[in-house]
Amino acid sequence: MIHRYVIAGALCLLVSGSYPVSAKAIYRQNLLMDTTFTNPVGGGADPWVIKDGGYYYVCLSAGNNGVSHITVSKSTSLTKIGPRKIVWTAPASGWNSHCVWAPELHRIGKKWYIYYAAGQSGPPYKYQRSGVLESVTDDPQGEYIDKGMLKTGADPNDPTGTIWAIDLTVTSIRGKLYAVWSGWEQNASTDKTSQHLYMARMSNPWTISSERVKISSPDQPWETGGPLDLNEGPEFLKHDGKVFIIYSTRESWTPQYRLGMLMLKDDKKSPMDATNWIKKGPVFRGTKEVLGPGHASFTTSPDGKEWWIFYHAKKTTKPGWARNLRLQKFTWDKDGNPVFGTPVPAGIPIPLPSGEKQE
């Protein structure tokens, strides 16, 4: 469809005597605008997207005058984030009153659950723990109740009784619910502490029911070499019967942030067995144009024919957490493994997700 502003522009050019070439250029430009988008698609960090009932819900943390919030947006378009509605505000005091990080929205049964990290204060960020909210209704933008802190490792010497943990995510494998998160081996007096990936069984969406098992440490050359070696931001990715954990490694405040991958060798064997995971990486890393891509989530196009990665990248080379949100399509190789390719620079036109119409 040729929009009215294209026709008007063409008529003006006809009057000026330059219609044949310039009108075509304008038409091509506007056709490109109707069929493509460019990164970044928004501001923020640790983007989480979930597709449900024809809508994309994006869950993000936010702050206002020192008060932390969790927001959920709703849109029929993957590339257009809808208005962000505050669904939860951190309490004025307590273990989760500050530093709300990386919330994730999951539908489990008939309820929605938001997993998030928070602390009693910070910086330093040595108090971070993981918690969960449960929806009161089946509306992901509705009211939530706080189900409390998750027991991500026991520490009887700590006031909370548990061990530092962030970026918790969940999934079902062969009918059993599991949690994976980034944590410390033990609580420490400094946040300059290495992070590992841990896994545990859950008896329900708000209760970890087993001891944690370490399934990954920053032990490969592409995971080490910076001021603080980290494994964090784990996210499950499932495709054709295969189970992957795509996680972030190196330091989130540097351009060296990147993605690694764990693949479950045999889903008939326990995912709690660290030897049942194969590590590969980096599977997605920065360039001179795109700095420190990491903490991704995954979804499909509106018609379900394409897979898309939703991630954040740094705005500058300067150490810090000024970041924005980006999308791009990825594919699968002949062995069924994800191929993320190279991050597309900002401003470069990317075809819209299959089945999406520009709003």
Solvent accessible surface area in square Angstrom, and as a share of the most:
residue,aa,sasa,rsa
1,M,196,0.88
2,I,90,0.46
3,H,52,0.23
4,R,213,0.78
5,Y,115,0.44
6,V,8,0.05
7,I,87,0.44
8,A,53,0.41
9,G,20,0.19
10,A,18,0.14
11,L,103,0.51
12,C,91,0.55
13,L,37,0.19
14,L,100,0.50
15,V,134,0.77
16,S,81,0.52
17,G,65,0.63
18,S,48,0.31
19,Y,93,0.35
20,P,86,0.54
21,V,116,0.67
22,S,33,0.22
23,A,11,0.08
24,K,128,0.54
25,A,46,0.35
26,I,51,0.26
27,Y,84,0.32
28,R,147,0.54
29,Q,111,0.49
30,N,14,0.07
31,L,83,0.41
32,L,85,0.42
33,M,107,0.48
34,D,43,0.23
35,T,66,0.38
36,T,19,0.11
37,F,17,0.07
38,T,61,0.35
39,N,3,0.02
40,P,59,0.37
41,V,29,0.17
42,G,23,0.22
43,G,37,0.36
44,G,31,0.30
45,A,23,0.18
46,D,25,0.13
47,P,1,0.01
48,W,29,0.10
49,V,3,0.02
50,I,35,0.18
51,K,69,0.29
52,D,38,0.19
53,G,71,0.69
54,G,55,0.53
55,Y,79,0.30
56,Y,6,0.02
57,Y,14,0.06
58,V,8,0.05
59,C,0,0.00
60,L,4,0.02
61,S,42,0.27
62,A,43,0.33
63,G,64,0.61
64,N,89,0.46
65,N,145,0.74
66,G,72,0.69
67,V,65,0.37
68,S,18,0.12
69,H,21,0.09
70,I,0,0.00
71,T,6,0.04
72,V,0,0.00
73,S,2,0.01
74,K,77,0.33
75,S,13,0.08
76,T,75,0.43
77,S,4,0.02
78,L,6,0.03
79,T,7,0.04
80,K,92,0.39
81,I,39,0.20
82,G,12,0.12
83,P,118,0.74
84,R,105,0.38
85,K,103,0.44
86,I,90,0.45
87,V,18,0.10
88,W,28,0.10
89,T,63,0.36
90,A,9,0.07
91,P,56,0.35
92,A,105,0.82
93,S,84,0.54
94,G,44,0.42
95,W,52,0.18
96,N,6,0.03
97,S,8,0.05
98,H,72,0.32
99,C,22,0.13
100,V,10,0.05
101,W,71,0.25
102,A,4,0.03
103,P,2,0.01
104,E,4,0.02
105,L,0,0.00
106,H,19,0.09
107,R,99,0.36
108,I,43,0.22
109,G,64,0.61
110,K,177,0.75
111,K,68,0.29
112,W,0,0.00
113,Y,9,0.03
114,I,0,0.00
115,Y,0,0.00
116,Y,1,0.00
117,A,0,0.00
118,A,0,0.00
119,G,0,0.00
120,Q,87,0.39
121,S,44,0.29
122,G,25,0.25
123,P,100,0.63
124,P,70,0.44
125,Y,54,0.20
126,K,54,0.23
127,Y,69,0.26
128,Q,0,0.00
129,R,7,0.03
130,S,0,0.00
131,G,0,0.00
132,V,1,0.00
133,L,0,0.00
134,E,17,0.08
135,S,0,0.00
136,V,67,0.39
137,T,70,0.41
138,D,96,0.50
139,D,64,0.33
140,P,8,0.05
141,Q,29,0.13
142,G,18,0.17
143,E,114,0.51
144,Y,15,0.06
145,I,81,0.41
146,D,65,0.33
147,K,66,0.28
148,G,23,0.22
149,M,37,0.17
150,L,2,0.01
151,K,114,0.48
152,T,0,0.00
153,G,13,0.12
154,A,84,0.65
155,D,23,0.12
156,P,123,0.78
157,N,142,0.73
158,D,28,0.15
159,P,139,0.88
160,T,33,0.19
161,G,28,0.27
162,T,0,0.00
163,I,12,0.06
164,W,7,0.02
165,A,0,0.00
166,I,7,0.04
167,D,10,0.05
168,L,3,0.01
169,T,2,0.01
170,V,8,0.05
171,T,17,0.10
172,S,54,0.35
173,I,8,0.04
174,R,156,0.57
175,G,73,0.70
176,K,101,0.43
177,L,27,0.14
178,Y,12,0.05
179,A,0,0.00
180,V,0,0.00
181,W,0,0.00
182,S,0,0.00
183,G,0,0.00
184,W,1,0.00
185,E,94,0.42
186,Q,132,0.59
187,N,37,0.19
188,A,37,0.29
189,S,97,0.63
190,T,59,0.34
191,D,35,0.18
192,K,157,0.66
193,T,28,0.16
194,S,39,0.25
195,Q,13,0.06
196,H,19,0.09
197,L,0,0.00
198,Y,7,0.03
199,M,0,0.00
200,A,0,0.00
201,R,78,0.28
202,M,4,0.02
203,S,74,0.48
204,N,44,0.23
205,P,17,0.11
206,W,92,0.32
207,T,50,0.29
208,I,21,0.11
209,S,64,0.41
210,S,41,0.27
211,E,143,0.64
212,R,50,0.18
213,V,49,0.28
214,K,75,0.32
215,I,12,0.06
216,S,7,0.04
217,S,25,0.16
218,P,16,0.10
219,D,92,0.48
220,Q,68,0.30
221,P,112,0.70
222,W,38,0.13
223,E,0,0.00
224,T,43,0.25
225,G,72,0.69
226,G,25,0.24
227,P,104,0.66
228,L,30,0.15
229,D,39,0.20
230,L,3,0.02
231,N,0,0.00
232,E,14,0.06
233,G,1,0.01
234,P,0,0.00
235,E,4,0.02
236,F,30,0.13
237,L,5,0.03
238,K,81,0.34
239,H,37,0.16
240,D,125,0.65
241,G,68,0.65
242,K,63,0.27
243,V,11,0.06
244,F,0,0.00
245,I,1,0.00
246,I,2,0.01
247,Y,0,0.00
248,S,0,0.00
249,T,0,0.00
250,R,28,0.10
251,E,0,0.00
252,S,13,0.08
253,W,58,0.20
254,T,15,0.09
255,P,35,0.22
256,Q,75,0.33
257,Y,3,0.01
258,R,19,0.07
259,L,1,0.01
260,G,0,0.00
261,M,6,0.02
262,L,3,0.01
263,M,36,0.16
264,L,11,0.06
265,K,114,0.48
266,D,47,0.24
267,D,44,0.23
268,K,153,0.65
269,K,130,0.55
270,S,56,0.36
271,P,6,0.04
272,M,33,0.15
273,D,67,0.35
274,A,42,0.33
275,T,101,0.58
276,N,6,0.03
277,W,18,0.06
278,I,77,0.39
279,K,52,0.22
280,K,111,0.47
281,G,25,0.24
282,P,38,0.24
283,V,26,0.15
284,F,2,0.01
285,R,119,0.44
286,G,26,0.25
287,T,45,0.26
288,K,193,0.82
289,E,109,0.49
290,V,0,0.00
291,L,27,0.13
292,G,1,0.01
293,P,0,0.00
294,G,0,0.00
295,H,7,0.03
296,A,2,0.02
297,S,0,0.00
298,F,26,0.11
299,T,10,0.06
300,T,27,0.16
301,S,0,0.00
302,P,42,0.26
303,D,62,0.32
304,G,43,0.41
305,K,162,0.69
306,E,37,0.17
307,W,59,0.21
308,W,3,0.01
309,I,0,0.00
310,F,2,0.01
311,Y,0,0.00
312,H,1,0.00
313,A,0,0.00
314,K,7,0.03
315,K,116,0.49
316,T,73,0.42
317,T,92,0.53
318,K,152,0.64
319,P,96,0.61
320,G,20,0.19
321,W,129,0.45
322,A,57,0.44
323,R,34,0.13
324,N,17,0.09
325,L,0,0.00
326,R,13,0.05
327,L,0,0.00
328,Q,10,0.04
329,K,97,0.41
330,F,7,0.03
331,T,75,0.44
332,W,50,0.18
333,D,53,0.27
334,K,193,0.82
335,D,83,0.43
336,G,16,0.16
337,N,24,0.12
338,P,11,0.07
339,V,67,0.39
340,F,6,0.03
341,G,49,0.47
342,T,87,0.51
343,P,4,0.03
344,V,36,0.21
345,P,44,0.28
346,A,51,0.40
347,G,49,0.47
348,I,88,0.44
349,P,61,0.38
350,I,14,0.07
351,P,96,0.60
352,L,22,0.11
353,P,2,0.01
354,S,30,0.19
355,G,54,0.52
356,E,18,0.08
357,K,176,0.74
358,Q,56,0.25
359,E,132,0.59
